[in-house]
Amino acid sequence: MTLSIIITAIVTILAAATAMSLRNLVHSVLALAVAFAGIAAFYLQLDAQFVGFAEILVYVGAVAILIVFAILLTRSGEAPDQSVLGPGWFYGIIVSALVFTAIGWAILNSSALPTEVPVASDATVKHIGEALMTKYVLPLEIIGLVLTAAMIGAVLIALREVSTAGGSRRESAPSENLSGLTSTATNSSLGGKA
Amino acid sequence: MFNALDQVFVNALHWLVGFLPEALRPLVSSLLAVAFVLMVFPGIFAIVTVIERKGLGRIQNRYGPNRVGIPFTKIRLCGFGQFIPDGIKSLTKEDIVPRAADKVVHFLAPVVMLIPVLLAYSVLPFGRNMTITDYDAGLLFFFAVGGAVEISVFMAGWSSHNKYSLLGAMRAIAQMVSYEIPLILSAVTVVMIVGSLNLNNIVAAQNHYTFGIAHWHVFTPWGLLGFVLFFIAALAESNRTPFDLPEAESEIIAGYFTEYSGFKFALFFLGEYLGMFAISGLGITLFLGGWTAPFSFLIWVPSYVWFISKLLGIIFVFIWIRGTLPRLRMDQLMNFAWKFMLPLALINILIAGIWHFMDHDWLRWPVCSTLIVLAYVTLGRGLMQNQKLGKRIYRFAE
């Protein structure tokens, strides 16, 4: 149990450090996805199935893809020539390690910290579902409403057909016999997606 | 007798593991279960490649593979030995990596593709007591690992440094992200009615019989609509025709695996088919009663036989559709997902709620059916309103 946690921790931290230090942004995103998966593995080892699966579903499946799309759509894939680390990175590490030690020491010695280790609660998916349906039903409903509204709004934005100059894209077949052949080429572009 | 036949794999596993010391048993039994999946489903993949080529051949009025049988004999087996030379060929072919490719990512992409697909099998109930891991949130696990496939598609497309690969990857990701929403939303109805994310419970909820007919979800109005939506979204998720834009041969060569050859290509091929089987298996579990029999007089047939025959039936429909329908255009694909399937899936959730609250009232059958037909017709009419669809006029073909 502890060995697997140590392995997961090493993989996660290494992946996160790699994500920070690589020059190629796409490589960084892939390393970040590994770090997300490592965090999900942590949750699963702590028997938090729901959070673990949600972590994979949301972060590996959606957030990483979103970042990838953002990179591909905004800039060229050329990696910068100079190193991503500033010249004073070594001193930076020393200072941050000192700060971390100070904060950690302060927290561990503070009186606000509970002295007893709390008993791990049994947070199965069933319990989470029951809590969501009884105690937290109002926040759940509100979030569900907001998300549905956002989704319908996105669809509504996409519903409006932008009519291009020289007639709309769809009606080309019966009405424009002559230009029918040329207008089909523009239809298969990627830009049509929502 | 029938029960023994039904449980033969489970009992064989227990018997084999029984010889081992206590400490090794969990490890060995899980390894054997993994070996079972790794044997059965790639085996089905091998057979399906031949069936698909033969089926498409029949649809296109030609023979398809019919030569290869048992070597050194005259037995041809109708060409069903074809997958062995296919496999040997892909194993022995040269593995070409483009000079400009990102070597590490290019190498990792097929592996990253296959791992989540194989992981998805760990929650599917193949038969009675035949689920590898019995997660409470099995359905969530399935969708979570399915999301990781998109990363591998992007890795393959981006690392090849080929415009066709990148275009294919972008198309594939856009398509997978779009169709994941109706896929999950149509599965949500089942979760609402059953009240569990556990796939075993979902199968158990369908394992009842009235007048000898099973309580499969597909036999209810919301279940029928949900199954159709799920089926279409599953076609799109597994990049099958008519949603095969990510690898449209006539447009972008082979999509995101244009630059893959030899065994890496075979891994992509395998991953794609295994993904198709997994998502079909999920559809069977959610809507077609999993491993249960359709009629109560057929329950003596072993449960895994039902699962595999339903799987093969769905794959047959996939092949049939591939031979029948042409490819969609990108904007048609996106419009269909966002403007038609998504609203219909949301309405279906509402209808499933109505179905649940009209419990044990026969009126719920006509009410829910009418609502579905109404939603379908209104949505279809609304979308077709501004489109003047007429007979297509060809300039040169006639």
Interface residues (C-beta under 8 A of the other chain):
Chain A: V26 H27 L30 A33 A37 Q49 F50 F53 A54 I56 L57 V60 G61 A62 A64 I65 V68 F69 L72 G77 T124 V125 K126 T148 M151 A154 V155 A158 L159 E161 R169 R170 E171 A173 P174 S175 N177 L178 G180 L181 N187 S188 S189 L190 G192 K193 A194
Chain B: V105 Y135 D136 A137 L140 F141 F143 A144 V145 G146 G147 A148 E150 I151 F154 M155 W158 L166 L167 M170 R171 I173 A174 V177 S178 I181 L197 E251 R329 M330 D331 M334 W338 K339 L342 P343 L346 N386 Q387 K388 G390 K391 R392 I393 R395
